[in-house]
Amino acid sequence: MRFWPFRDRRPAGPPPAEDLLVTEALLRENVEDVLIVRERQIRGGVVAFRGDLRVSPSRAVDALLERFRAFGYTPFIRADGDGVVVQAWPLAEVVERPRVTVNVVLFLLTCASTLVAGANFTGSPTFDAFRAASGPAWFLSGVPFACTLLAILGVHEFGHYFTARHYRAQVSLPFFIPAPPPLFLFGTMGAIIRMRSPARDRNSLFDIAAAGPLAGLAVALPAVVIGLSWSTVTPTPPEGYLAFGDSLLIRWLAYLRFGPIPGGSMIFTHPMADAAWAGFLVTALNLFPVGQLDGGRIAYALFGRRHRTVGILTVAGLVLMGVLTWSPNWFVWAALVFFLIGFHHSPPLDDVTPLSLGRRVVGFACFVLMVLLVPPVPIQTG
């Protein structure tokens, strides 16, 4: 899962009342050429001006960013009835030195943990031979799985990173999260990036959020096609088995490759296909329209302040899926979303400019993709 909070700008404490009144007057002087001020309000350390914009929201943000920064404030513009509200938040930007060493160390640890996990996925004759080796050569048996999964996760995160940099948003390099294979089957809990500044508007917010899943799928789709082409149909083991559940997309691709599977048989998947399955699952989970997940950001871009209702309905849907399938995974995911991720989402600077029509189409397509990628029963036994 991808926690993507707006973390490196923290609210400064409200100044004394007399200083705040002086600041409010200065801010008003700087806002009046872009906003016809009809009302002002001070709450805590936040100064809000209600009225009608004289210019477009985008031009207003351009003008107010530099002006408000001189006083230690950041402007947020949102719709309010027939007009708008310009809020001046006392947000102090914390300059944080890049910690590239941390990123590199975590990536190397994730490489090791996914190699160990990959050794449990057989089906590649070339690399399966290394299981009999002693010493470091044994790790090579996990290469097909580890390299495929890391490529999917890495391209996903750098999709976010480069899109954010394109919009001049402050963002960290990806932090990969290693996980011991006995606790986590895939050897990793994914990766995260840290947003250090708010998105400029809903369009940039959408692009940054959607870039990750779509970029990751550009690797996962070819990987699953190649992995299935190297997979075989074998008799079902009489002693029982544990297998990954099929999503609608995986089921369709497997049908194209093998046709109907005869009774008493199953697909023995290549490790590359297993890694692509894991990549699909990670992508689907991140597309849940909740909070700071990629899907939550897409939902905010689509629905604005109604995104919270969408998130609550999503958690209710996860619980319902658990009841219908009797799969405990859905209850676990619902609990993680509710207690760890939550439903909060920080607004962009310009919350007035609507999302473009093309992005709306892509946004709803992302949620259709989520449905296609989620397996109703993630783990099956037989």
TILUM-294022 format. One record per residue (C-alpha): residue number from 1; x, y, z; residue in one letter. Coordinates in Angstrom, 1 decimal. Last residue first. Layout:
N
(NUM,(X,Y,Z),"a")
...
# end
This chain:
382
(382,(-7.5,-27.2,-3.0),"g")
(381,(-6.6,-23.9,-1.5),"t")
(380,(-7.3,-20.4,-2.9),"q")
(379,(-5.7,-17.1,-2.0),"i")
(378,(-7.0,-13.8,-3.4),"p")
(377,(-10.7,-14.7,-3.4),"v")
(376,(-12.6,-12.1,-5.5),"p")
(375,(-9.3,-11.3,-7.4),"p")
(374,(-9.0,-7.5,-7.9),"v")
(373,(-7.6,-6.6,-11.3),"l")
(372,(-10.7,-6.2,-13.4),"l")
(371,(-12.5,-4.2,-10.6),"v")
(370,(-9.5,-1.8,-10.3),"m")
(369,(-9.5,-1.4,-14.1),"l")
(368,(-13.1,-0.2,-13.9),"v")
(367,(-11.9,2.3,-11.3),"f")
(366,(-9.1,3.4,-13.6),"c")
(365,(-11.5,3.8,-16.5),"a")
(364,(-13.5,6.2,-14.3),"f")
(363,(-10.4,8.3,-13.9),"g")
(362,(-9.5,8.0,-17.6),"v")
(361,(-12.9,9.4,-18.6),"v")
(360,(-12.7,12.2,-16.1),"r")
(359,(-9.2,13.0,-17.3),"r")
(358,(-10.5,13.5,-20.8),"g")
(357,(-13.3,15.7,-19.6),"l")
(356,(-10.9,18.1,-17.7),"s")
(355,(-11.1,18.3,-14.0),"l")
(354,(-12.6,21.5,-12.8),"p")
(353,(-10.7,24.7,-11.7),"t")
(352,(-12.0,25.5,-8.3),"v")
(351,(-9.8,23.6,-5.9),"d")
(350,(-6.7,25.6,-6.8),"d")
(349,(-4.1,25.0,-4.1),"l")
(348,(-5.0,21.3,-4.0),"p")
(347,(-6.9,19.9,-1.1),"p")
(346,(-5.4,17.5,1.5),"s")
(345,(-7.2,14.2,1.8),"h")
(344,(-8.7,12.6,4.8),"h")
(343,(-10.6,9.2,4.6),"f")
(342,(-8.5,7.0,6.9),"g")
(341,(-5.3,5.2,5.9),"i")
(340,(-4.4,3.3,9.1),"l")
(339,(-7.6,2.6,10.9),"f")
(338,(-10.3,2.4,8.1),"f")
(337,(-8.0,1.3,5.3),"v")
(336,(-6.3,-1.3,7.3),"l")
(335,(-9.6,-2.6,8.7),"a")
(334,(-11.1,-2.9,5.3),"a")
(333,(-8.0,-4.6,4.0),"w")
(332,(-8.2,-7.2,6.8),"v")
(331,(-11.9,-7.7,6.3),"f")
(330,(-11.3,-8.3,2.6),"w")
(329,(-8.5,-10.7,3.2),"n")
(328,(-10.7,-12.9,5.5),"p")
(327,(-12.4,-14.5,2.4),"s")
(326,(-15.9,-15.5,3.2),"w")
(325,(-16.8,-14.6,-0.4),"t")
(324,(-20.0,-12.7,0.2),"l")
(323,(-19.3,-11.5,3.7),"v")
(322,(-15.7,-10.4,2.8),"g")
(321,(-17.1,-8.7,-0.3),"m")
(320,(-19.6,-6.8,1.9),"l")
(319,(-16.7,-5.6,4.2),"v")
(318,(-14.8,-4.3,1.1),"l")
(317,(-18.0,-2.6,-0.1),"g")
(316,(-18.4,-0.8,3.2),"a")
(315,(-14.8,0.3,3.0),"v")
(314,(-15.5,1.7,-0.5),"t")
(313,(-18.7,3.4,0.6),"l")
(312,(-16.7,5.3,3.2),"i")
(311,(-14.2,6.3,0.6),"g")
(310,(-16.8,7.6,-1.8),"v")
(309,(-18.4,9.6,1.0),"t")
(308,(-15.0,11.1,1.7),"r")
(307,(-14.5,12.0,-1.9),"h")
(306,(-17.5,14.3,-1.8),"r")
(305,(-15.1,17.2,-1.1),"r")
(304,(-13.9,17.0,-4.7),"g")
(303,(-15.6,14.3,-6.8),"f")
(302,(-13.2,13.6,-9.7),"l")
(301,(-9.9,15.0,-8.4),"a")
(300,(-10.7,13.7,-4.9),"y")
(299,(-11.5,10.2,-6.4),"a")
(298,(-8.2,10.2,-8.3),"i")
(297,(-6.4,11.1,-5.0),"r")
(296,(-8.2,8.3,-3.2),"g")
(295,(-7.4,5.9,-6.1),"g")
(294,(-3.7,6.6,-5.6),"d")
(293,(-4.1,6.0,-1.9),"l")
(292,(-4.1,9.1,0.4),"q")
(291,(-7.7,8.7,1.5),"g")
(290,(-9.8,6.1,-0.3),"v")
(289,(-10.8,5.3,-3.9),"p")
(288,(-9.2,1.8,-3.9),"f")
(287,(-6.7,2.1,-6.8),"l")
(286,(-3.8,1.3,-4.6),"n")
(285,(-5.2,-2.1,-3.8),"l")
(284,(-5.7,-2.8,-7.5),"a")
(283,(-2.1,-1.8,-8.3),"t")
(282,(-0.7,-4.0,-5.5),"v")
(281,(-2.9,-6.9,-6.7),"l")
(280,(-1.8,-6.5,-10.3),"f")
(279,(1.9,-6.4,-9.3),"g")
(278,(1.4,-9.6,-7.3),"a")
(277,(-0.1,-11.2,-10.3),"w")
(276,(2.8,-9.9,-12.4),"a")
(275,(5.2,-11.5,-9.9),"a")
(274,(3.3,-14.9,-10.2),"d")
(273,(3.4,-14.6,-14.0),"a")
(272,(7.2,-14.0,-13.9),"m")
(271,(7.5,-17.0,-11.6),"p")
(270,(6.0,-19.3,-14.3),"h")
(269,(2.5,-20.6,-13.5),"t")
(268,(1.4,-24.2,-13.1),"f")
(267,(-2.1,-23.9,-14.5),"i")
(266,(-4.5,-26.4,-13.2),"m")
(265,(-5.9,-29.9,-14.1),"s")
(264,(-8.5,-32.3,-12.6),"g")
(263,(-11.2,-31.0,-15.0),"g")
(262,(-9.8,-29.6,-18.2),"p")
(261,(-8.8,-26.0,-18.4),"i")
(260,(-10.8,-24.2,-21.1),"p")
(259,(-8.5,-22.2,-23.5),"g")
(258,(-4.8,-22.2,-22.7),"f")
(257,(-3.5,-18.8,-23.7),"r")
(256,(-6.7,-16.8,-24.4),"l")
(255,(-8.3,-18.4,-21.3),"y")
(254,(-5.3,-17.4,-19.2),"a")
(253,(-5.7,-13.8,-20.4),"l")
(252,(-9.4,-13.8,-19.5),"w")
(251,(-8.9,-15.3,-16.1),"r")
(250,(-6.1,-12.9,-15.3),"i")
(249,(-8.3,-9.9,-16.3),"l")
(248,(-11.2,-11.1,-14.3),"l")
(247,(-9.0,-11.7,-11.2),"s")
(246,(-7.9,-15.2,-10.6),"d")
(245,(-7.1,-16.5,-7.1),"g")
(244,(-3.5,-17.3,-6.3),"f")
(243,(-2.8,-21.0,-5.4),"a")
(242,(-2.3,-23.3,-2.5),"l")
(241,(-2.3,-27.0,-3.1),"y")
(240,(-3.6,-30.4,-2.1),"g")
(239,(-2.0,-33.8,-1.8),"e")
(238,(-3.5,-35.0,-5.0),"p")
(237,(-1.7,-32.3,-7.0),"p")
(236,(-3.9,-31.0,-9.8),"t")
(235,(-2.6,-32.3,-13.1),"p")
(234,(-0.5,-29.8,-15.1),"t")
(233,(-1.2,-27.0,-17.5),"v")
(232,(2.0,-25.1,-18.3),"t")
(231,(3.5,-21.6,-17.9),"s")
(230,(6.0,-19.9,-20.2),"w")
(229,(3.3,-18.2,-22.3),"s")
(228,(1.6,-17.2,-19.0),"l")
(227,(4.8,-15.4,-17.9),"g")
(226,(5.2,-13.6,-21.2),"i")
(225,(1.5,-12.4,-21.0),"v")
(224,(1.9,-11.6,-17.3),"v")
(223,(5.1,-9.6,-17.9),"a")
(222,(3.7,-7.7,-20.9),"p")
(221,(0.8,-6.6,-18.6),"l")
(220,(2.9,-5.8,-15.5),"a")
(219,(5.3,-3.4,-17.2),"v")
(218,(2.8,-1.0,-18.8),"a")
(217,(0.7,-1.7,-15.7),"l")
(216,(3.2,0.0,-13.5),"g")
(215,(3.0,3.1,-15.7),"a")
(214,(-0.8,3.2,-15.4),"l")
(213,(-0.7,2.7,-11.7),"p")
(212,(1.9,5.4,-11.1),"g")
(211,(0.7,8.1,-13.6),"a")
(210,(-2.9,8.1,-12.1),"a")
(209,(-1.9,9.9,-8.9),"a")
(208,(0.4,12.5,-10.5),"i")
(207,(-2.0,13.2,-13.4),"d")
(206,(-5.0,13.5,-11.1),"f")
(205,(-3.4,16.0,-8.7),"l")
(204,(-2.2,18.0,-11.8),"s")
(203,(-5.7,18.2,-13.0),"n")
(202,(-7.2,18.9,-9.6),"r")
(201,(-5.0,21.9,-9.0),"d")
(200,(-1.5,22.8,-7.8),"r")
(199,(-0.9,19.7,-5.8),"a")
(198,(0.2,20.4,-2.2),"p")
(197,(3.9,20.2,-1.3),"s")
(196,(6.3,17.7,0.2),"r")
(195,(4.8,14.6,-1.3),"m")
(194,(6.5,11.5,0.0),"r")
(193,(7.0,8.5,-2.1),"i")
(192,(6.1,4.9,-1.2),"i")
(191,(7.1,1.4,-2.0),"a")
(190,(5.6,-2.1,-1.9),"g")
(189,(5.2,-4.3,1.2),"m")
(188,(8.0,-6.5,0.1),"t")
(187,(9.1,-10.2,0.3),"g")
(186,(6.2,-11.4,-1.8),"f")
(185,(4.8,-13.8,0.8),"l")
(184,(5.0,-11.4,3.6),"f")
(183,(5.6,-12.8,7.1),"l")
(182,(7.9,-15.7,6.2),"p")
(181,(9.3,-13.6,3.3),"p")
(180,(10.7,-10.8,5.7),"p")
(179,(9.5,-7.4,4.4),"a")
(178,(11.4,-4.8,2.5),"p")
(177,(9.8,-1.4,1.9),"i")
(176,(11.0,0.6,-1.0),"f")
(175,(11.3,4.4,-0.5),"f")
(174,(10.8,6.2,-3.8),"p")
(173,(12.6,9.6,-4.3),"l")
(172,(11.0,12.4,-2.5),"s")
(171,(8.5,14.9,-3.9),"v")
(170,(8.3,18.7,-4.3),"q")
(169,(5.8,19.6,-7.0),"a")
(168,(7.2,21.3,-10.1),"r")
(167,(4.4,19.9,-12.3),"y")
(166,(6.9,17.8,-14.3),"h")
(165,(8.5,16.8,-11.0),"r")
(164,(5.2,15.3,-9.9),"a")
(163,(5.0,13.4,-13.2),"t")
(162,(8.5,12.2,-12.7),"f")
(161,(7.9,10.9,-9.2),"y")
(160,(4.5,9.3,-9.7),"h")
(159,(5.6,7.3,-12.7),"g")
(158,(8.8,6.7,-10.8),"f")
(157,(6.7,4.9,-8.2),"e")
(156,(5.0,2.6,-10.7),"h")
(155,(8.2,2.0,-12.7),"v")
(154,(9.8,0.8,-9.5),"g")
(153,(6.9,-1.4,-8.3),"l")
(152,(6.6,-3.1,-11.7),"i")
(151,(10.4,-3.5,-12.1),"a")
(150,(10.7,-4.8,-8.6),"l")
(149,(8.1,-7.4,-9.2),"l")
(148,(9.7,-8.6,-12.4),"t")
(147,(13.2,-8.6,-11.0),"c")
(146,(12.2,-10.5,-7.9),"a")
(145,(10.1,-13.2,-9.6),"f")
(144,(12.6,-14.1,-12.3),"p")
(143,(15.6,-13.7,-10.0),"v")
(142,(14.5,-16.0,-7.1),"g")
(141,(16.7,-18.9,-8.1),"s")
(140,(19.6,-16.6,-8.3),"l")
(139,(19.6,-16.4,-4.5),"f")
(138,(21.1,-19.9,-4.3),"w")
(137,(24.3,-18.6,-6.0),"a")
(136,(25.1,-16.9,-2.7),"p")
(135,(26.1,-20.1,-1.0),"g")
(134,(25.2,-23.6,-1.9),"s")
(133,(23.6,-24.5,-5.2),"a")
(132,(20.6,-27.0,-5.5),"a")
(131,(18.2,-24.1,-5.8),"r")
(130,(20.2,-22.8,-8.7),"f")
(129,(18.6,-25.2,-11.1),"a")
(128,(15.3,-23.5,-10.6),"d")
(127,(16.8,-20.6,-12.5),"f")
(126,(16.9,-22.2,-15.9),"t")
(125,(13.9,-24.5,-15.4),"p")
(124,(11.6,-21.5,-14.5),"s")
(123,(8.5,-23.0,-12.8),"g")
(122,(9.2,-22.5,-9.1),"t")
(121,(8.2,-19.6,-6.8),"f")
(120,(9.6,-20.1,-3.3),"n")
(119,(13.0,-18.7,-4.4),"a")
(118,(11.2,-15.5,-5.3),"g")
(117,(10.7,-14.8,-1.6),"a")
(116,(14.4,-14.9,-1.0),"v")
(115,(15.0,-12.7,-4.0),"l")
(114,(12.2,-10.4,-2.8),"t")
(113,(14.0,-9.9,0.5),"s")
(112,(17.4,-9.3,-1.0),"a")
(111,(16.1,-6.7,-3.6),"c")
(110,(14.1,-5.1,-0.8),"t")
(109,(17.2,-4.7,1.3),"l")
(108,(19.0,-3.1,-1.7),"l")
(107,(16.1,-0.7,-2.2),"f")
(106,(16.0,0.2,1.5),"l")
(105,(19.8,0.9,1.4),"v")
(104,(19.4,3.0,-1.8),"v")
(103,(16.6,5.1,-0.5),"n")
(102,(18.3,5.7,2.9),"v")
(101,(21.5,6.7,1.1),"t")
(100,(19.5,9.2,-1.0),"v")
(99,(18.5,11.1,2.1),"r")
(98,(17.6,14.4,0.4),"p")
(97,(18.0,17.3,2.9),"r")
(96,(14.7,18.5,4.2),"e")
(95,(13.6,22.2,4.0),"v")
(94,(10.5,22.5,6.1),"v")
(93,(8.0,24.9,4.5),"e")
(92,(6.0,26.8,7.0),"a")
(91,(2.3,26.8,6.4),"l")
(90,(0.3,29.7,7.9),"p")
(89,(-2.8,29.0,5.8),"w")
(88,(-4.3,31.9,3.8),"a")
(87,(-7.7,30.8,2.5),"q")
(86,(-9.2,32.3,-0.6),"v")
(85,(-12.9,31.5,-0.6),"v")
(84,(-14.9,31.6,-3.8),"v")
(83,(-18.2,32.8,-5.2),"g")
(82,(-21.7,31.5,-6.1),"d")
(81,(-21.7,29.1,-3.2),"g")
(80,(-18.1,28.7,-1.9),"d")
(79,(-15.6,27.3,-4.4),"a")
(78,(-12.0,26.7,-3.2),"r")
(77,(-8.8,28.6,-3.3),"i")
(76,(-5.8,27.7,-1.0),"f")
(75,(-3.1,30.3,-0.5),"p")
(74,(0.1,29.6,1.4),"t")
(73,(1.4,31.8,4.2),"y")
(72,(4.8,32.8,5.6),"g")
(71,(4.3,36.6,4.9),"f")
(70,(6.6,36.6,1.8),"a")
(69,(5.0,33.3,0.8),"r")
(68,(1.6,35.1,0.5),"f")
(67,(2.8,37.3,-2.4),"r")
(66,(4.6,34.5,-4.2),"e")
(65,(1.7,32.1,-4.1),"l")
(64,(-0.9,34.8,-4.5),"l")
(63,(-0.1,35.7,-8.1),"a")
(62,(0.2,32.2,-9.6),"d")
(61,(-2.8,31.0,-7.6),"v")
(60,(-4.9,33.8,-8.9),"a")
(59,(-3.8,33.1,-12.5),"r")
(58,(-5.0,29.5,-12.1),"s")
(57,(-8.3,30.5,-10.5),"p")
(56,(-9.0,32.8,-13.5),"s")
(55,(-9.1,36.6,-12.8),"v")
(54,(-11.3,39.0,-10.9),"r")
(53,(-12.4,36.3,-8.5),"l")
(52,(-15.5,36.8,-6.5),"d")
(51,(-15.8,37.1,-2.7),"g")
(50,(-14.8,35.4,0.6),"r")
(49,(-11.4,36.1,2.2),"f")
(48,(-10.1,33.6,4.8),"a")
(47,(-7.3,34.1,7.3),"v")
(46,(-6.1,30.9,9.1),"v")
(45,(-4.2,31.1,12.3),"g")
(44,(-7.1,30.2,14.5),"g")
(43,(-10.1,31.4,12.6),"r")
(42,(-10.0,34.8,11.0),"i")
(41,(-12.8,35.8,8.6),"q")
(40,(-13.1,38.2,5.7),"r")
(39,(-16.1,39.2,3.7),"e")
(38,(-17.0,40.7,0.3),"r")
(37,(-13.5,40.8,-1.2),"v")
(36,(-13.4,41.3,-4.9),"i")
(35,(-10.5,39.0,-5.6),"l")
(34,(-7.4,39.2,-7.9),"v")
(33,(-6.5,42.9,-7.3),"d")
(32,(-7.8,42.7,-3.7),"e")
(31,(-5.5,39.8,-2.6),"v")
(30,(-2.3,41.7,-1.8),"n")
(29,(-3.9,44.4,0.2),"e")
(28,(-6.0,41.8,2.0),"r")
(27,(-2.8,39.9,3.0),"l")
(26,(-1.3,43.1,4.5),"l")
(25,(-4.5,43.7,6.5),"a")
(24,(-4.7,40.1,7.7),"e")
(23,(-1.0,40.4,8.8),"t")
(22,(-1.7,43.4,10.9),"v")
(21,(-4.7,41.7,12.5),"l")
(20,(-2.6,38.6,13.1),"l")
(19,(0.1,40.6,14.8),"d")
(18,(-2.5,42.0,17.2),"e")
(17,(-4.0,38.5,17.9),"a")
(16,(-0.6,36.9,18.5),"p")
(15,(0.6,34.6,15.8),"p")
(14,(-1.1,31.3,15.1),"p")
(13,(1.2,28.2,15.4),"g")
(12,(3.0,27.2,12.3),"a")
(11,(1.2,24.6,10.2),"p")
(10,(3.6,21.9,8.9),"r")
(9,(4.9,21.4,5.4),"r")
(8,(6.8,18.2,5.0),"d")
(7,(4.0,15.8,5.3),"r")
(6,(1.5,15.8,2.5),"f")
(5,(0.8,12.1,2.7),"p")
(4,(1.4,9.4,0.2),"w")
(3,(0.9,6.1,2.0),"f")
(2,(1.1,3.5,-0.7),"r")
(1,(0.0,0.0,0.0),"m")
# end
